[in-house]
Amino acid sequence: MSKQPLDFTKIEALRKHMLLTKAELCKLIGVSRMAYHGWLKGTPVRATNDEAVRSVLRQLVYVVRTSGWPQPEVKGLSHQQRFARLLDLIKQQ
């Protein structure tokens, strides 16, 4: 069974909903911002990166569903503080 191609319109919507910068999302995935920008423009995702992207997306969706991320108390935090809080939630999975 073949996987559906990644829909970066939806990925960007998730990134914005979670109040992540592109750099923060790239750090989670483990790719450069240049690679991510290429994907946004239609460059194919390498097979080696595809599973990493899907894994991170599953984790992020899980955090949104189980914790209601972003909670009101994290919306006022700095990007660094908010990202650290998100990393803590991901580690708890």
C-alpha distances in whole Angstrom, upper triangle without the diagonal:
4,7,10,12,15,18,21,23,22,22,26,27,26,28,31,30,31,33,32,33,31,32,32,28,28,29,27,24,26,26,29,30,30,27,26,28,26,23,25,26,23,23,19,18,18,15,18,19,15,15,19,19,16,18,21,20,19,23,24,23,24,27,28,27,29,32,32,32,34,37,40,42,40,40,43,42,42,39,40,40,38,35,37,36,33,32,34,32,29,30,31,28
4,7,9,12,15,18,20,19,20,23,24,23,25,28,28,29,31,29,30,28,29,29,25,25,27,25,22,24,24,26,27,27,23,22,25,23,19,21,22,19,19,15,15,15,12,15,16,13,13,17,16,14,17,19,18,18,21,23,22,23,26,27,26,29,31,31,31,33,36,39,41,38,38,41,41,40,37,37,39,36,33,35,35,31,31,33,31,28,30,31,27
4,6,9,12,15,17,16,16,19,21,20,21,24,25,25,27,26,27,24,26,25,22,22,24,21,18,21,21,23,24,24,21,19,22,20,17,18,20,17,17,14,12,13,11,14,14,10,10,14,13,10,13,16,14,14,18,19,18,20,23,23,23,25,28,28,27,29,32,35,37,34,34,38,37,36,33,34,35,32,29,31,31,28,27,30,28,24,27,28,24
4,6,9,12,14,13,14,17,18,17,19,22,22,23,26,24,25,23,25,25,21,21,24,21,19,21,21,23,23,23,20,18,20,19,15,16,18,15,16,13,12,14,13,16,15,11,12,15,13,11,14,16,14,14,18,18,17,19,22,22,22,25,27,26,26,27,31,34,36,33,33,36,35,35,32,33,34,31,29,31,31,27,27,30,28,25,27,28,25
4,6,9,12,12,12,15,16,16,18,20,21,22,24,22,23,20,22,22,19,18,21,20,17,19,18,20,20,20,16,15,16,15,11,13,14,11,12,9,9,11,11,14,13,9,11,14,11,10,14,15,13,15,18,18,17,20,23,22,23,26,27,27,26,27,30,33,35,32,31,35,34,33,30,31,33,30,27,30,30,26,26,29,27,24,27,29,26
4,6,9,9,8,11,13,13,14,17,18,18,20,18,19,16,19,19,15,15,18,16,14,16,15,17,17,17,14,12,14,13,9,10,13,10,11,9,8,11,12,14,11,8,10,12,9,8,12,12,10,12,15,15,15,18,20,19,20,23,24,24,22,23,27,30,31,28,28,31,30,29,26,27,29,26,24,26,26,23,23,26,24,21,24,26,23
4,5,6,6,9,10,11,12,15,16,17,19,17,18,16,19,19,15,16,19,18,15,18,17,18,17,18,15,13,13,13,10,9,11,10,12,11,11,14,15,17,14,12,14,15,11,11,14,14,11,14,17,15,14,18,20,18,20,23,24,23,21,22,26,28,30,27,26,29,29,28,25,27,28,25,23,26,26,23,24,27,25,22,25,27,25
4,5,5,6,8,9,10,12,14,15,16,15,15,12,15,16,12,13,17,16,14,16,15,16,14,15,13,10,10,11,7,6,9,9,11,11,11,14,16,17,14,12,15,14,11,11,15,13,11,14,16,15,15,18,19,18,20,23,23,22,20,21,24,26,28,25,24,27,26,25,22,24,26,23,21,24,24,21,22,25,24,21,25,26,24
4,5,5,6,9,10,11,12,14,15,15,15,13,17,17,14,16,19,18,17,20,18,19,16,17,16,12,12,13,11,8,11,11,14,14,14,18,20,21,18,16,18,18,14,14,17,16,13,16,18,16,15,19,20,18,20,23,23,21,20,20,23,25,27,25,23,26,26,25,22,25,26,23,22,25,25,22,23,26,25,23,26,28,26
4,5,5,6,9,10,10,12,14,14,15,14,17,17,14,15,18,17,16,19,18,19,18,19,17,14,15,16,13,11,14,14,16,16,15,19,19,21,17,15,17,16,13,12,15,14,10,13,15,13,12,15,16,14,16,19,20,18,17,17,21,23,25,23,21,24,25,24,21,24,25,21,20,23,23,20,21,24,22,20,24,25,23
4,5,5,6,9,10,11,12,11,12,11,14,13,10,12,15,13,12,15,15,16,14,16,14,11,12,14,11,10,13,13,15,15,13,17,17,18,15,13,14,13,10,10,13,11,8,11,13,10,10,14,15,13,16,19,19,18,16,16,20,22,24,21,20,23,23,22,19,21,22,19,17,20,20,17,18,21,19,17,21,22,21
4,5,5,6,8,10,10,10,10,9,12,12,10,12,15,14,14,16,15,16,13,15,14,11,11,13,11,9,12,13,15,16,15,19,20,21,17,16,17,16,12,14,16,13,11,14,15,12,13,16,16,15,17,20,20,18,16,16,19,21,23,20,18,21,21,20,17,19,21,18,17,20,20,17,19,22,20,19,22,24,23
4,5,5,6,9,10,10,12,12,15,14,12,15,17,16,16,19,19,19,17,19,18,14,15,17,15,12,15,16,19,19,18,22,23,23,20,18,19,18,15,15,17,15,12,14,15,12,12,15,15,13,15,18,18,16,14,14,17,19,21,19,17,20,20,20,17,20,21,18,17,21,20,17,19,22,20,19,23,24,22
4,5,5,6,9,9,11,11,14,13,10,13,15,14,14,17,17,19,17,19,18,14,16,18,15,14,17,18,20,20,18,21,22,22,18,17,17,16,13,13,14,11,9,11,12,8,8,12,11,9,12,15,15,13,11,11,15,17,19,16,15,19,19,19,16,18,19,15,15,18,17,14,16,19,16,15,19,20,19
4,6,5,6,5,7,8,11,9,7,10,12,11,12,15,15,16,14,17,16,12,14,16,14,13,16,18,19,19,18,20,22,21,18,17,18,16,12,13,14,11,9,13,12,9,10,13,12,11,14,17,16,14,11,11,15,17,18,15,14,17,17,16,13,15,16,13,12,15,15,12,14,17,16,15,18,20,19
4,5,5,6,8,9,12,11,10,13,15,15,16,18,18,18,16,18,18,15,15,18,17,14,18,19,21,22,21,24,25,25,21,20,21,19,16,17,18,15,13,16,16,12,13,16,14,12,16,18,17,14,12,11,14,15,17,14,12,15,15,15,12,15,16,13,13,17,16,14,16,19,18,17,21,22,22
4,5,8,11,12,15,13,12,16,17,16,17,20,21,21,19,22,21,18,18,21,19,17,21,22,24,24,23,26,26,26,23,22,22,20,17,17,18,15,13,15,14,11,11,13,12,9,12,15,14,11,9,8,11,13,15,13,11,14,15,16,13,16,17,13,13,17,15,13,16,18,16,16,20,21,20
4,5,9,11,13,11,10,14,14,13,15,18,19,19,18,21,21,17,18,21,19,18,22,23,24,24,22,25,26,25,21,21,21,18,16,16,16,13,11,13,12,8,10,12,10,8,12,13,12,10,7,6,10,12,13,10,10,13,13,13,11,13,13,10,10,13,12,9,12,14,13,13,16,17,17
4,7,10,12,10,10,13,14,14,16,18,19,19,17,20,20,17,18,21,20,18,21,23,24,25,23,26,27,26,23,23,23,20,18,19,19,15,14,17,15,12,13,15,13,12,15,17,15,13,9,8,11,12,13,10,8,11,11,10,8,11,12,8,9,12,12,10,13,16,15,15,18,20,20
4,6,8,6,6,10,11,10,12,15,15,15,13,17,17,14,15,18,17,16,19,21,22,23,21,23,24,23,20,20,20,17,15,17,17,13,13,15,14,11,13,15,13,13,16,18,16,15,11,10,14,15,16,12,11,13,12,11,8,10,11,9,7,11,12,10,12,15,14,14,17,19,19
4,5,5,6,9,10,11,13,14,14,13,10,14,15,12,12,16,16,14,17,20,20,22,20,22,24,23,19,20,21,18,16,18,18,15,15,18,17,14,16,19,17,16,20,21,20,19,15,14,17,18,18,15,14,15,14,12,8,10,13,11,9,13,14,13,14,17,17,17,19,22,22
4,5,5,6,9,10,11,12,11,10,7,10,11,8,9,12,12,11,14,16,17,18,16,19,21,20,16,17,18,16,13,16,17,14,14,17,17,14,17,19,18,18,21,23,22,21,17,17,20,21,22,18,17,19,17,15,12,13,16,14,12,15,17,15,15,19,19,18,20,23,23
4,5,5,6,9,10,10,9,8,6,10,11,9,10,14,14,14,16,18,18,19,17,19,21,20,16,18,19,16,14,17,17,14,15,18,17,15,18,21,19,19,23,24,23,22,19,18,21,23,22,19,18,19,17,15,11,11,15,14,11,14,16,14,14,18,19,17,19,22,22
4,5,5,6,9,10,10,10,9,13,14,11,13,16,16,16,19,20,20,21,18,20,22,20,16,18,18,15,13,16,15,12,13,16,14,12,16,17,16,16,20,21,19,19,16,15,18,20,20,16,16,17,15,13,9,9,12,11,7,10,13,11,10,14,15,14,16,19,19
4,5,5,6,8,9,10,9,12,12,9,12,14,13,13,16,18,17,18,15,17,18,17,13,14,15,12,10,12,12,9,10,13,12,10,13,15,14,15,18,19,19,18,15,15,18,21,21,17,17,19,17,16,12,13,15,13,10,13,14,11,11,15,15,13,16,18,18
4,5,5,6,5,6,6,9,9,7,10,12,11,12,15,16,16,16,13,15,16,15,11,13,14,11,9,13,13,10,12,15,14,13,16,18,17,18,21,23,22,22,19,19,22,24,24,21,20,22,20,18,14,14,17,16,12,15,17,14,13,17,18,15,17,20,20
4,5,5,6,8,9,12,12,11,13,16,15,16,19,20,19,19,16,17,18,16,13,15,15,11,11,14,13,10,13,16,14,13,17,18,17,18,22,22,21,22,19,19,22,24,23,20,20,22,19,17,13,13,15,14,11,12,15,13,11,15,16,13,15,18,18
4,6,8,10,11,15,13,12,15,17,16,17,20,20,20,19,16,17,17,15,12,13,13,9,9,11,10,7,10,12,10,10,13,15,14,15,18,19,18,19,16,17,20,22,22,19,19,22,19,18,14,13,15,14,10,12,13,10,9,12,13,10,12,15,15
4,6,9,10,13,11,10,13,14,13,14,18,18,16,16,12,13,13,11,8,10,10,6,6,9,8,6,9,11,11,11,14,16,15,17,20,21,21,21,19,19,23,25,25,22,22,25,22,21,17,17,19,17,14,15,17,14,12,16,16,13,14,18,16
4,7,10,12,10,10,14,15,14,16,19,19,17,16,13,13,14,11,9,11,11,8,9,12,11,10,13,15,14,15,18,19,19,21,23,24,24,25,22,22,25,28,28,24,25,26,24,22,18,17,20,19,15,16,18,16,14,17,18,15,16,19,19
4,7,8,6,7,10,11,11,13,16,16,14,14,11,11,13,11,8,11,12,9,9,13,13,12,14,17,17,16,19,21,21,22,25,26,26,26,23,24,27,29,29,26,26,27,25,23,19,19,21,20,17,19,21,18,17,20,21,18,19,23,22
4,5,5,6,9,10,11,13,15,16,14,15,12,13,16,14,11,14,16,13,12,16,17,15,17,20,19,19,22,24,23,24,27,29,28,28,25,25,28,30,30,26,26,27,25,22,19,18,22,21,17,19,22,20,19,22,23,21,22,25,25
4,5,5,6,8,10,10,12,14,13,15,13,15,18,17,13,15,18,15,13,17,18,16,17,20,20,18,21,24,23,23,27,28,27,27,24,23,27,28,28,25,24,25,23,21,17,17,21,20,17,19,22,20,19,23,23,21,23,26,26
4,5,5,6,9,10,11,13,11,13,12,14,17,16,14,16,18,16,15,19,20,18,19,23,23,21,24,27,26,26,29,31,31,30,27,27,30,32,32,28,27,29,27,24,21,21,24,23,21,23,26,23,23,26,27,25,26,30,29
4,6,5,6,9,10,11,8,10,9,10,13,13,10,12,15,13,12,15,17,16,17,20,21,20,22,25,25,25,28,30,30,29,26,26,30,32,32,29,28,30,28,26,22,22,25,24,21,23,26,23,22,26,26,23,25,28,27
4,5,5,6,9,10,9,10,9,11,14,14,11,12,14,13,10,14,16,14,14,18,18,17,19,22,22,22,25,27,27,26,23,23,27,28,29,26,25,27,25,23,19,20,23,21,18,21,23,20,20,24,24,21,23,26,25
4,5,5,6,9,9,11,11,14,17,17,14,15,18,16,14,17,19,17,17,21,21,20,21,25,24,24,27,29,29,28,25,24,28,30,30,27,26,27,26,24,20,22,25,23,20,24,25,23,23,26,26,24,27,29,28
4,5,5,6,5,8,9,11,15,16,13,14,17,16,14,17,20,18,18,22,23,21,23,26,26,26,29,31,31,30,27,27,31,33,34,30,29,31,30,27,24,25,28,26,24,27,28,25,25,29,29,26,29,31,30
4,5,5,5,6,7,10,13,14,11,11,14,14,11,14,17,16,15,18,20,19,20,23,24,23,26,28,29,28,25,25,29,31,32,29,28,30,29,27,24,25,27,25,23,26,27,24,24,27,27,24,27,29,28
4,6,7,9,10,14,16,17,14,14,17,16,13,15,18,17,15,19,20,19,20,23,23,23,25,28,28,27,24,24,28,29,31,27,26,28,28,26,22,24,27,24,22,25,27,23,24,28,27,25,27,30,28
4,6,9,11,14,17,19,16,16,19,19,16,18,21,20,19,22,24,22,23,27,27,26,29,32,32,30,28,28,31,33,34,31,29,31,31,29,25,27,30,28,26,29,30,27,28,31,30,28,31,34,32
4,6,9,12,15,17,15,14,17,18,15,17,20,20,18,22,24,22,23,26,27,27,29,31,32,31,29,29,32,34,36,33,31,34,33,31,28,29,32,29,27,30,31,28,28,32,31,28,31,33,31
4,6,9,12,14,12,12,16,16,14,16,20,19,19,22,24,23,24,27,28,28,30,32,33,32,30,30,34,36,37,34,32,35,34,32,28,29,32,30,27,30,31,28,28,32,31,28,30,33,31
4,6,9,11,10,9,13,14,13,14,17,18,17,20,22,22,23,25,27,27,29,31,32,32,29,30,34,36,37,34,33,36,35,33,29,30,33,30,27,30,31,28,27,31,30,27,29,32,30
4,6,8,6,6,10,10,9,11,14,14,14,17,19,19,20,23,24,24,26,28,29,29,27,28,32,34,35,32,31,34,32,31,27,28,30,28,25,27,28,25,24,28,27,24,26,28,26
4,5,5,6,9,10,10,12,14,15,16,18,20,21,22,24,26,27,28,30,31,31,29,30,34,37,37,34,34,36,34,33,29,29,31,30,26,28,30,26,25,28,28,24,26,29,27
4,5,5,7,9,10,11,13,15,16,17,19,20,21,23,25,26,27,29,31,31,29,31,34,37,38,34,35,37,35,34,30,30,32,30,27,29,30,26,25,28,27,24,25,28,25
4,6,7,7,9,11,12,14,15,17,18,20,21,22,24,26,27,28,30,30,28,30,33,36,36,33,33,36,34,32,29,28,30,29,25,26,28,25,23,26,25,22,23,25,23
4,6,5,6,9,10,11,12,14,16,17,18,20,21,23,24,26,27,27,25,26,30,33,33,30,30,32,30,29,25,25,27,25,22,23,25,22,20,23,23,19,21,24,22
4,5,5,6,9,10,11,12,14,15,17,18,20,21,23,24,26,26,24,26,29,32,33,30,30,33,31,30,26,26,28,26,23,25,25,22,21,24,23,19,21,24,21
4,5,5,6,9,10,10,12,14,15,16,18,20,21,22,24,25,23,25,28,31,32,29,29,32,31,30,26,26,27,25,22,23,24,21,19,22,21,17,19,21,18
4,6,5,6,9,10,11,12,14,15,17,19,20,21,22,23,21,23,26,29,29,26,27,29,27,26,23,23,24,22,19,20,21,18,16,19,18,15,16,19,16
4,5,5,6,9,10,11,12,14,15,17,18,20,21,21,19,20,24,27,28,24,25,27,26,25,21,22,23,21,18,20,20,17,16,19,18,15,17,19,17
4,6,5,6,9,10,10,12,14,15,16,18,20,20,19,20,24,27,28,25,25,29,27,27,23,24,25,22,19,21,21,17,17,19,18,14,17,19,16
4,5,5,6,9,10,11,13,15,15,17,18,19,18,20,23,26,27,24,25,28,26,26,22,22,23,21,18,19,19,15,14,17,15,12,13,15,13
4,5,5,6,9,10,11,12,14,15,16,17,15,17,20,23,23,20,21,24,22,22,19,19,19,17,14,16,16,12,11,14,13,9,12,14,12
4,5,5,6,8,10,11,12,14,15,15,14,15,19,22,23,20,20,24,23,22,19,20,21,18,15,17,17,13,13,16,14,11,14,16,13
4,6,5,6,9,10,11,12,14,15,14,16,19,22,23,21,22,25,24,24,21,22,22,19,17,18,18,14,14,16,13,11,13,14,11
4,6,5,6,9,10,10,12,13,12,14,17,20,21,18,20,23,21,22,19,19,19,16,14,15,14,11,10,12,10,7,10,11,8
4,5,5,6,9,10,10,11,9,11,14,17,18,16,16,20,19,19,16,17,17,14,12,14,13,9,10,12,10,8,11,12,11
4,5,5,6,9,10,10,9,12,14,18,19,17,18,21,21,22,19,20,20,16,15,17,15,12,14,15,12,10,14,14,12
4,5,5,6,8,9,10,12,14,18,19,17,19,22,21,23,20,21,20,17,16,17,15,12,13,13,10,9,12,11,9
4,5,5,6,7,6,9,11,15,15,14,15,18,18,19,17,18,17,13,13,14,11,8,10,11,7,7,10,10,8
4,6,6,5,5,7,9,13,15,13,14,17,17,19,17,19,17,14,14,16,13,10,13,14,10,11,14,14,12
4,6,6,8,10,12,15,17,16,17,20,21,22,21,22,21,17,17,19,16,13,16,16,12,12,16,14,12
4,6,8,11,11,15,16,15,17,20,20,22,21,22,20,17,17,18,15,12,15,14,10,11,14,12,10
4,5,8,8,11,12,12,14,17,17,19,18,19,17,14,15,15,12,10,13,12,8,11,13,11,11
4,6,6,9,11,11,12,15,16,19,18,19,17,14,15,16,13,12,15,15,11,13,16,15,14
3,5,9,10,8,9,13,13,15,14,16,14,10,12,13,10,8,12,12,10,11,15,14,14
4,6,8,6,7,10,11,13,12,14,12,9,11,13,10,9,13,13,11,13,16,16,16
4,5,6,7,10,11,14,14,16,13,10,13,14,11,11,14,14,12,15,17,17,17
4,6,5,8,10,13,14,16,14,11,15,16,13,13,17,17,15,18,21,20,21
4,6,6,8,11,13,14,11,10,13,14,11,13,16,15,14,18,20,19,21
4,5,5,8,9,11,8,6,10,11,8,9,13,13,12,15,17,17,19
4,6,8,9,12,10,8,11,13,11,12,15,16,15,17,20,20,21
4,7,9,11,10,9,12,14,12,14,17,17,17,20,22,22,24
4,6,8,6,6,9,10,10,12,14,15,15,18,20,20,22
4,5,5,6,8,10,11,12,14,15,17,18,20,21,23
4,6,5,6,8,10,10,12,14,15,16,18,20,21
4,6,5,6,9,10,10,12,14,15,16,19,21
4,5,5,6,9,10,11,13,14,15,17,19
4,5,5,6,9,10,11,12,14,16,17
4,5,5,6,9,10,10,12,14,16
4,5,5,6,9,10,11,13,15
4,5,5,6,9,10,11,13
4,5,5,6,9,10,11
4,5,5,6,9,10
4,5,5,6,9
4,5,5,7
4,5,5
4,5
4
